[in-house]
């Protein structure tokens, strides 16, 4: 068999490890709580990696253990991701924004056309948690709400059909 088209490892290229987690193209705006969460995640990953390496030394595990190598590679990848997110974090203080416009870090109360109330807090991408009504500032809903004032309507384009929401209240405390 011809080996003309088989790439032989020569040490000059990148290692055959896990690809890095993709980092958003958007600015990494964060609330104070979001920045704390990022720092906490880095600390947790560092501690987990240290414990894993210590356990491996105690058990006399070798670097040739594929399960150990894979777990360390996963931790290293996540550490690179979260360290980059911390390094690129742009802290936004809602108290420094106009109180009468929907903006980053604010909690917005809205009503749909049937009068059903909902509340959303606009946060950074890493802080978003739909189950806790915390939406990313780059989400279609947050973009629809951005800049609106109490009493105004926001047009939310969504796959299930567009929805008009009325801004009922804006709260700057996160």
Secondary structure by P-SEA (a helix, b strand, c coil): cccccccccccccccccccccccccccccccaaaaaaaaaaaaaaaaaaaaaaaaaaaaccccccaaaaaaaaaaaaaaaaaaaaaaabbbbbccccccccccccbbbbbcccccbbbbbbbbccccccccccbbbcccaaaaaaccccccbbbbbbccccbbbbbbccccccc
